[in-house]
Amino acid sequence: MRCMKWLLVFGMVALVSVGAGAEGLAQQKYRIRKNICNMMDDASCSHWVASHNEDEEGAATLAISAGGSDPLAMDVNGLGAADGVWTDGSSVTFEVTNTGTVASGSIVFQVENDAGANFVTDLVLTTCAASLDAAATCDIVLYPRADRNGSYDGTLRVSATTAGTASMAVAGVASGFAGGGGLPVAVLSMDPASAAGMDIAAAGMSVGLVLYGDVVPFTVRNCDGCETTTDLTINLSGTHFSMASNGCTAPLAGGGSCVIEVQPTADADVGSYTGMLTVSADAGGEVSAGLSGSANGFGPSDLYCWGHFAYGKVGHVYGDNNTVAVAVSAMGLGVDLAAGGYDHTCALKNGAVSCWGRNHQGQLGNNATTDSIPPVSVVDMDSDVTAVNAGFTHTCAIKSGVLYCWGGNAYGQLGDGTNINSLLPVEVQGDLAGGGVSVLSIGYYHSCAIKSGALYCWGENSFGKLGDNSLINRSTPTPVVGMDSGVTAVMVGIQDTCAVRSGAAYCWGRGYGGALGNGGTSDSHVPVAVLNMGSGVTSISTGLLNGCAIKSGALYCWGYNQYGLLGDGTIINRTSPVPVVDMDSGVTAVSAGDHHNCAIKDTTLYCWGRGETTGALGLGNYENRSVPTMVLGMDSGVTQLSNGTWHTCAIKP
């Protein structure tokens, strides 16, 4: 009789297979089998039908997720409760999804390997029980519980009749339970318990510029063998302190420690100040350290710098670029001359040279290679210095007519006959040794100077920029062709050089973009005359493939014109000088940088060219300008200026 029943099942299915199309065939087979089994009231038949559902109608598959919660951080804060008293933590909702195509059958779940029974189901919010249809979801809500400090874990496993299983690891840490029969209560301590003398010596830094003092580390510790603290809360009071770093971001186990670093800050002479560092935890208590210090030495200056801030070359602490002129207060009043280089700056005051910024090749001249934001004195350059100039990695100065250089010397740019860097000033040798030097100018890797009206250059000689009709690098000064007398001014660029002889302008080196101003774009290894600059030229400057000259009080520029460097309202290269807009009279000084130019007209300072990314134009923004624009705060009284590669400095007494 049992065999007859099974033959009936298979026969009915076969008839359906003959009569049904491909569409819905599996579903019809399953429904017929199920109906027949129901009529037969045969348990083994029903089981066989269910087991073949997956093959012929689809599959049910379970997936589990914890949403945005971390199932491995289901922590419990004992909040001082005694050991043995159960305390609950925050719940986590796990979403179970049937990602298959048929119903899952009844769902069951449990947390396995949970020896301490530290995970409990919220029966009110949990919705997983009945079968899940395809694509349907249900929730399992667990909350952690503990009765003493320690860690715990387990595995949430979910299964269904026809959908297999899905699982997810769960874990947490319990802390904050008070001793009882367990560990001693957590107690925090701090070392040092107070910090006096957190002072700031501004050394003339400008009022309004935040300066930082030395960092003081505070070590926070939990007692040995004690319970783990709860989360630490940090509070720093006092208007002149900042948290330099915070290593106390997690609970401390017994004997554990962490470090908080505090710095004093000030932007003016605020005298003495106080503050308090406090660390607390619900399990661990509270501990504090008193802070105190003073800030003095902020003051005014007549030297201002702005633009790119890297290495502190604008004369104050690291931060954002300066888009407006800011006083280099560390130099105070009475600054005579400023010289902007690539990543360092120098100034002359009362015959003494100070430098600041990058110092990786000794360009600050203080017998060190450590960068310095505050100005440092150049060794043996504390009196009788009349000129100073900053280059890429080297610096030069004239002291009592003798020329000295220091810093990088890869191409012989120090002029001492070697290629060895020097952390201290060394005397330039050859024809310039012994004195008589009156003017100097240095660039990236070459240098030039005037002695008794004759011009000499040395260092790197690509494009013939030394002017000696060769491409040979020179480690001692070499005479420039045709410049043996009557030279009154010289300016060294990156790839070319210009000079004034008997009132006429000459340039040599790379001619790209019309940089030599002679009507062409070819390089020249000897000086060539700048067109229309045969007389009346009093000052000349050259930057990156562009030059400018003052003739009878009017300013003209030529060469490469990216960013509007030439100041003629265009970005068109010019192979011969063109008038700079609104600079037809009253111009007394000009300085060309790599990507921006500046000039003084009637004691007002104007800049133009590239301002983007650096703020080197001093306009309070990062805009480029193709015509001269007045520098903010420099509308009168400006006496001297110097452009670095990405920054600008000026003196305004």
C-alpha positions in Angstrom: 0.0 0.0 0.0 2.9 2.4 0.9 4.5 1.7 -2.5 1.2 2.5 -4.2 1.1 5.9 -2.6 4.6 6.8 -3.8 3.8 5.6 -7.3 0.8 7.9 -7.2 3.0 10.9 -6.2 5.5 10.2 -9.0 2.8 9.6 -11.6 1.0 12.9 -10.9 4.3 14.8 -11.1 5.1 13.1 -14.4 1.7 14.1 -15.9 2.4 17.7 -14.9 5.8 17.6 -16.5 4.2 16.6 -19.8 1.5 19.2 -19.7 3.2 22.2 -18.2 5.5 24.6 -19.9 8.9 25.7 -18.6 7.3 28.7 -16.9 6.2 27.6 -13.3 7.0 23.9 -13.8 9.0 23.5 -10.6 6.4 25.4 -8.6 3.6 23.1 -9.9 5.5 20.0 -9.1 6.1 21.1 -5.5 2.5 22.1 -5.0 1.2 18.8 -6.3 3.6 16.8 -4.1 2.6 18.8 -1.1 -1.2 18.3 -1.7 -0.8 14.5 -2.2 1.3 14.1 0.9 -1.4 16.0 2.9 -4.0 13.7 1.6 -1.9 10.7 2.5 -1.1 12.1 6.0 2.4 10.6 5.6 5.2 12.3 7.6 8.0 10.8 5.6 6.3 12.0 2.4 6.1 15.5 3.8 9.7 15.5 4.8 10.7 14.3 1.3 8.7 17.1 -0.3 10.3 19.8 2.0 13.8 18.5 1.2 13.2 18.8 -2.5 11.8 22.3 -2.3 15.3 23.9 -2.6 16.1 21.9 -5.7 13.0 22.6 -7.6 11.5 25.9 -6.3 14.6 27.9 -5.0 16.7 28.2 -1.8 16.4 30.1 1.5 19.6 31.6 2.8 20.1 33.6 6.0 22.4 36.6 6.5 23.1 38.6 9.6 24.4 42.1 10.2 24.8 44.5 13.2 23.9 47.7 11.4 26.1 50.5 12.4 27.0 49.0 15.8 30.2 47.2 16.7 29.3 43.6 17.9 32.8 43.3 19.4 32.3 46.3 21.7 29.2 45.4 23.6 30.7 46.8 26.8 29.3 47.2 30.3 30.1 50.0 32.7 29.7 48.8 36.3 29.3 52.4 37.6 30.7 51.4 40.9 28.4 48.4 41.5 29.8 45.7 43.7 31.0 42.4 42.2 28.2 39.9 41.8 25.5 42.6 41.0 24.4 42.2 37.4 24.6 45.4 35.3 23.4 45.8 31.7 25.1 47.6 28.8 23.7 49.1 25.7 21.7 46.8 23.3 22.7 46.0 19.8 20.2 45.2 17.1 21.1 42.4 14.7 19.2 42.2 11.5 18.5 38.8 10.0 17.7 38.7 6.2 16.4 35.9 4.1 18.5 36.5 0.9 17.1 33.4 -0.8 14.0 32.9 -3.0 11.7 30.8 -0.8 10.6 31.0 2.8 13.1 30.0 5.5 11.0 28.0 7.8 11.0 28.7 11.6 14.0 30.7 12.9 15.9 29.7 16.1 18.9 31.5 17.6 21.3 31.4 20.5 24.6 32.9 21.8 27.0 30.0 21.9 30.2 29.8 24.0 28.8 32.4 26.4 30.1 30.8 29.6 29.2 33.7 31.8 25.7 34.3 30.4 26.8 37.8 29.4 24.4 38.2 26.5 20.7 38.4 27.0 17.9 38.6 24.5 15.5 41.6 24.6 12.2 39.6 24.1 10.1 42.7 23.6 12.1 44.1 20.7 13.2 40.8 19.1 11.0 39.9 16.1 12.8 36.7 14.8 10.7 33.6 15.4 8.4 32.7 12.5 9.5 31.8 9.0 11.0 34.6 6.9 9.7 35.1 3.4 12.2 35.7 0.6 13.9 39.1 1.1 12.2 39.6 4.4 14.0 40.7 7.6 13.6 40.4 11.3 15.6 41.6 14.4 17.4 40.0 17.2 18.1 42.5 20.0 20.9 41.5 22.5 22.2 43.5 25.4 25.4 42.7 27.3 25.3 42.1 31.1 28.1 41.5 33.6 28.6 41.2 37.3 32.4 41.9 37.5 35.2 43.4 35.5 36.6 41.5 32.6 36.1 40.5 29.0 33.6 38.1 27.5 32.7 36.8 24.0 30.5 34.4 22.2 28.9 33.6 18.8 25.4 34.6 17.8 24.1 31.7 15.7 20.8 31.9 13.7 19.3 28.9 11.9 16.1 28.0 10.1 14.4 24.8 8.9 15.4 25.2 5.2 17.9 28.0 5.3 20.9 26.7 7.1 22.7 29.0 9.6 24.3 32.4 9.9 26.6 33.6 12.7 28.4 36.6 14.0 31.0 37.0 16.8 30.0 39.1 19.8 32.3 40.4 22.5 32.6 43.1 25.2 34.5 44.4 28.2 33.1 45.0 31.7 34.7 47.7 33.8 33.8 49.9 36.7 32.7 47.2 39.2 33.8 47.9 42.8 36.0 45.4 44.6 33.9 43.2 46.8 35.5 39.8 46.4 37.2 40.9 43.1 40.0 43.4 42.2 40.6 46.6 44.2 38.8 49.7 43.0 40.6 51.7 40.3 42.4 54.9 41.5 43.9 57.4 39.1 47.1 59.4 39.7 49.0 62.0 37.7 52.7 62.9 37.4 53.7 65.7 37.7 51.0 66.9 40.1 51.7 70.5 39.0 53.7 72.3 36.4 55.0 75.8 37.1 57.3 77.7 34.7 55.4 76.9 31.5 56.7 80.2 30.1 56.9 81.8 26.7 59.8 84.0 25.7 58.5 85.7 22.6 61.9 87.2 21.6 60.1 90.0 19.9 57.4 88.1 18.1 54.6 90.2 16.9 51.6 90.8 19.1 48.6 88.8 17.8 50.7 85.8 16.5 50.3 82.7 18.7 53.6 81.4 20.0 54.0 78.0 21.7 56.2 77.2 24.6 57.8 73.8 25.5 55.5 70.8 25.8 55.0 69.3 29.3 54.0 65.6 29.4 51.6 64.4 32.2 51.5 60.7 32.9 48.1 59.4 34.1 48.2 56.0 35.8 45.8 53.4 37.3 46.9 51.6 40.5 48.7 48.2 40.1 46.5 45.2 40.3 43.3 47.3 40.3 40.2 47.0 38.3 40.0 48.6 34.8 38.8 52.2 34.8 35.8 53.4 32.9 36.4 55.8 30.0 38.6 58.8 30.9 37.4 62.4 30.6 40.0 65.1 30.0 39.4 68.8 30.8 42.0 71.5 30.2 41.2 74.9 31.6 43.0 78.2 31.2 43.1 80.5 28.1 46.8 80.1 27.5 47.2 76.4 27.3 46.6 73.9 24.5 46.6 70.1 24.4 49.5 69.1 22.1 48.6 65.4 22.2 46.2 63.1 24.1 47.1 59.5 24.6 44.4 58.9 27.2 41.6 57.8 24.9 40.7 54.4 26.4 40.1 52.9 29.9 43.2 52.0 31.9 43.7 48.5 33.1 45.3 47.9 36.5 48.9 49.3 36.3 48.2 50.9 33.0 49.2 54.4 32.0 48.9 57.0 29.3 50.4 60.5 28.5 48.8 63.9 27.9 51.0 66.7 26.5 50.2 70.3 27.3 51.7 73.4 25.7 51.5 77.0 26.9 50.3 79.5 24.2 50.2 83.2 24.0 49.9 86.0 21.5 50.9 89.0 23.7 52.6 90.0 26.9 49.9 88.6 29.1 52.2 88.3 32.2 51.4 85.3 34.4 48.6 82.8 33.7 47.3 79.7 35.3 45.3 76.6 34.3 44.3 73.1 35.3 44.5 69.7 33.7 41.9 67.3 35.1 41.4 63.6 34.3 38.4 61.7 35.7 36.6 58.4 35.3 33.4 57.0 36.9 35.6 54.1 38.1 38.9 55.6 38.9 38.0 58.9 40.5 39.5 62.4 39.6 43.0 63.8 39.6 44.2 67.3 38.6 47.5 69.1 38.0 47.9 72.9 38.4 49.5 74.8 35.5 51.2 78.2 35.5 53.5 80.3 33.4 54.2 83.7 31.9 54.5 85.3 28.5 56.8 88.2 27.8 58.8 89.7 25.0 56.2 90.4 22.3 56.9 93.7 20.5 56.8 95.8 17.4 59.1 95.7 14.3 59.7 97.6 11.1 60.4 94.4 9.1 57.3 92.7 7.6 57.1 89.4 5.7 54.2 87.5 4.1 53.5 84.6 1.7 54.5 80.9 2.1 55.1 80.0 5.7 57.2 76.8 5.4 60.1 76.5 7.8 59.1 79.7 9.4 60.8 81.8 6.8 58.2 84.6 7.3 59.5 84.9 10.8 56.9 83.3 13.0 55.5 79.9 14.0 54.3 77.3 11.6 50.7 77.6 10.5 48.9 78.9 7.4 50.4 81.2 4.8 50.4 84.9 5.5 48.3 86.7 2.8 48.9 90.0 4.5 52.1 91.7 5.8 53.0 90.6 9.4 55.7 92.2 11.5 58.7 90.0 12.2 58.8 91.3 15.8 61.8 89.2 16.7 63.9 91.7 14.7 62.5 94.7 16.5 63.0 98.2 15.2 65.9 99.6 13.2 66.2 96.9 10.5 68.2 98.2 7.6 67.9 95.4 5.0 66.0 92.2 4.3 66.9 89.4 2.0 64.4 86.7 1.0 65.7 83.3 -0.2 64.0 80.1 -1.1 63.1 78.8 2.3 65.1 81.1 4.5 65.3 84.9 5.2 68.0 87.1 6.5 68.1 90.7 7.8 70.7 93.3 8.6 70.4 95.5 11.7 73.0 97.7 13.2 75.7 96.0 11.1 74.8 92.5 12.3 73.2 89.7 10.3 70.4 87.4 11.5 68.8 84.6 9.6 65.8 82.2 10.1 63.9 79.5 8.3 65.3 76.3 6.8 68.8 75.3 7.7 69.4 71.8 6.3 72.7 72.9 4.6 73.8 75.4 7.1 72.4 78.4 5.3 71.6 80.2 8.6 75.3 80.4 9.3 75.0 79.5 13.0 77.2 76.4 12.9 74.1 74.1 12.9 71.7 72.5 10.6 68.5 72.9 12.7 65.7 75.0 11.3 64.9 78.1 13.3 61.7 80.2 13.4 63.2 82.9 15.7 66.1 84.7 14.0 69.6 83.4 14.9 72.8 85.4 14.7 75.3 84.5 12.0 78.6 83.6 13.5 81.2 86.4 13.2 78.7 88.6 11.4 77.7 90.7 14.4 79.2 94.1 13.2 80.4 96.0 10.2 78.2 94.1 7.7 76.9 96.3 4.9 75.0 93.8 2.7 73.4 90.4 2.9 71.7 88.2 0.3 69.9 84.8 0.6 69.8 82.2 -2.1 68.4 78.7 -2.4 70.7 76.9 0.2 73.4 79.5 0.7 73.8 83.0 1.9 76.5 85.7 1.4 77.3 89.0 3.2 79.9 91.8 2.9 81.7 92.7 6.1 84.2 95.6 6.0 84.4 95.1 2.2 85.2 91.4 2.5 82.8 88.9 1.0 81.8 85.8 3.0 79.4 83.0 2.1 78.0 79.9 3.9 75.6 77.0 3.4 75.2 74.7 0.4 78.2 74.4 -1.9 77.5 71.6 -4.4 78.4 73.8 -7.4 81.0 75.9 -5.8 78.6 78.8 -5.1 80.4 79.7 -1.9 83.4 80.7 -3.9 86.0 79.3 -1.6 87.5 76.9 -4.2 85.7 73.8 -2.9 82.4 72.0 -3.2 82.0 71.4 0.5 79.1 72.9 2.5 80.0 75.3 5.3 78.0 75.9 8.5 80.0 79.0 9.1 80.9 82.0 6.9 84.0 81.4 4.7 85.8 84.1 2.7 85.3 84.1 -1.0 88.6 83.5 -2.7 90.2 84.4 -6.0 90.0 87.9 -7.4 87.6 88.9 -4.6 89.7 87.9 -1.7 91.0 90.6 0.7 88.2 93.2 0.4 87.0 95.9 -1.9 83.6 94.2 -2.6 80.7 96.7 -2.8 77.7 94.8 -4.2 76.6 91.2 -4.2 73.7 89.1 -5.5 73.1 85.3 -5.3 70.6 82.9 -6.8 69.8 79.3 -6.6 73.3 77.9 -7.3 75.4 80.8 -8.5 76.7 84.1 -7.0 77.9 87.4 -8.4 79.7 90.5 -6.8 81.1 93.8 -7.9 84.6 94.9 -6.9 86.1 98.2 -8.1 83.4 98.4 -10.8 84.2 95.0 -12.2 81.8 92.1 -12.1 82.6 88.5 -11.1 80.4 85.4 -10.9 80.9 81.8 -9.8 79.0 78.6 -9.0 76.7 76.6 -11.3 77.0 77.7 -15.0 74.1 76.1 -16.9 72.9 78.2 -19.8 76.1 80.3 -19.5 74.7 82.4 -16.6 78.2 83.1 -15.2 78.8 85.2 -18.4 82.4 83.8 -18.9 81.5 82.4 -22.4 81.5 78.8 -21.1 79.3 76.3 -19.4 81.9 75.3 -16.8 81.0 75.5 -13.1 83.4 77.7 -11.2 84.2 77.4 -7.5 86.0 80.7 -7.3 85.0 84.1 -8.9 85.5 84.4 -12.7 85.4 87.8 -14.6 82.2 88.3 -16.6 83.0 89.1 -20.3 82.8 92.8 -21.0 82.0 93.7 -17.4 85.5 94.8 -16.2 84.5 98.4 -15.3 81.6 100.7 -14.7 79.3 98.0 -13.3 77.0 99.5 -10.6 74.3 96.9 -10.1 73.9 93.1 -10.5 70.9 90.8 -10.0 71.2 87.0 -10.1 68.1 85.0 -11.2 67.6 81.2 -11.3 68.8 80.6 -14.9 70.1 84.0 -15.9 71.9 87.1 -14.6 71.5 90.9 -15.3 73.6 93.9 -14.5 73.8 97.6 -15.1 77.0 99.1 -16.6 77.4 102.8 -17.2 73.6 103.2 -17.1 72.8 100.4 -19.6 71.2 97.1 -18.8 72.7 93.7 -19.9 71.6 90.1 -19.3 72.9 86.6 -20.1 72.1 83.0 -19.5 68.9 81.3 -20.6 66.8 83.2 -23.1 63.5 81.2 -22.9 60.4 83.4 -23.2 62.6 86.5 -23.9 64.2 86.4 -20.5 67.3 88.3 -21.7 65.2 91.2 -23.2 67.3 91.4 -26.3 64.5 90.7 -28.7 65.2 86.9 -29.0 64.7 83.7 -27.0 68.2 82.2 -27.5 70.6 81.6 -24.6 73.7 83.7 -24.4 76.9 82.8 -22.5 78.1 86.5 -22.5 76.2 89.7 -21.7 73.8 91.1 -24.3 72.2 94.5 -24.2 68.6 94.8 -23.2 66.7 96.6 -25.9 65.8 100.2 -25.2 67.7 100.1 -21.9 71.0 101.7 -23.1 71.0 104.6 -20.7 69.3 105.9 -17.5 69.0 102.5 -15.8 69.5 102.8 -12.1 68.2 99.4 -10.8 67.7 95.9 -12.3 66.2 92.7 -11.0 65.6 89.2 -12.4 63.6 86.2 -11.2 62.6 83.0 -13.1 63.1 83.9 -16.8 61.9 87.5 -16.3 63.6 90.8 -15.7 62.7 94.3 -14.6 64.6 97.6 -14.7 64.0 101.1 -13.5 64.8 103.7 -16.1 64.4 107.4 -15.2 62.0 106.5 -12.5 59.8 104.3 -14.7 59.6 100.6 -14.5 59.9 98.2 -17.4 59.8 94.3 -17.5 60.4 91.6 -20.0 60.5 87.8 -20.5 58.3 85.0 -19.3 54.9 86.3 -18.4 53.0 83.4 -16.7 50.7 84.7 -14.0 51.1 88.3 -15.3 54.6 88.6 -14.0 55.5 91.5 -16.3 52.7 93.7 -14.9 51.4 94.8 -18.3 47.9 93.4 -17.9 48.6 90.4 -20.1 50.2 86.9 -19.8 52.0 87.3 -23.1 55.8 86.7 -23.1 57.8 89.7 -24.1 61.3 89.5 -25.7 61.9 93.2 -25.0 61.0 95.6 -22.2 57.4 96.8 -21.9 56.1 99.5 -19.5 54.5 98.2 -16.3 51.0 99.6 -15.8 50.9 102.7 -13.6 54.6 102.6 -13.0 55.7 105.4 -15.3 57.3 107.6 -12.6 58.4 107.6 -8.9 59.7 104.0 -8.8 62.6 103.7 -6.5 63.0 99.9 -6.0 62.1 96.7 -7.7 62.5 93.0 -6.7 61.7 90.0 -8.9 60.8 86.6 -7.4 60.3 83.3 -9.1 56.6 83.9 -9.8 55.9 87.4 -8.5 57.4 90.9 -8.7 57.1 93.9 -6.4 58.1 97.6 -6.6 58.1 100.7 -4.4 56.5 103.8 -5.9 56.4 107.0 -3.9 57.0 104.9 -0.8 54.0 102.6 -1.5 54.6 98.9 -2.1 52.9 97.2 -5.1 53.1 93.5 -6.1 51.8 91.4 -9.0 52.1 88.0 -10.6 51.3 84.8 -8.8 49.4 84.9 -5.5 47.7 81.5 -5.7 48.7 78.9 -3.1 51.1 81.3 -1.3 49.6 84.7 -0.8 52.9 86.2 -1.7 51.3 89.4 -3.1 50.1 90.4 0.3 46.6 91.2 -0.9 44.7 89.3 1.8 43.8 86.5 -0.7 45.3 83.9 -3.1 44.6 85.7 -6.3 47.0 86.3 -9.2 47.3 89.8 -10.6 48.6 91.0 -14.0 49.0 94.6 -13.0 50.6 96.2 -9.8 48.3 96.1 -6.8 49.0 97.8 -3.5 50.0 95.5 -0.7 47.7 95.8 2.3 49.1 98.0 5.0 52.0 99.1 2.8 50.4 102.3 1.5 53.2 104.6 2.6 56.6 104.7 4.3 58.1 101.6 2.6 61.9 102.0 2.2 63.2 98.6 1.0 61.9 95.2 -0.2 63.1 91.7 -1.1 61.3 88.9 -2.9 62.0 85.3 -2.0 60.9 82.5 -4.1 57.4 82.2 -2.5 57.4 85.0 0.0 58.1 88.8 0.3 59.6 91.0 2.9 59.7 94.8 3.2 60.9 97.4 5.6 58.5 100.1 6.8 59.9 102.2 9.7 
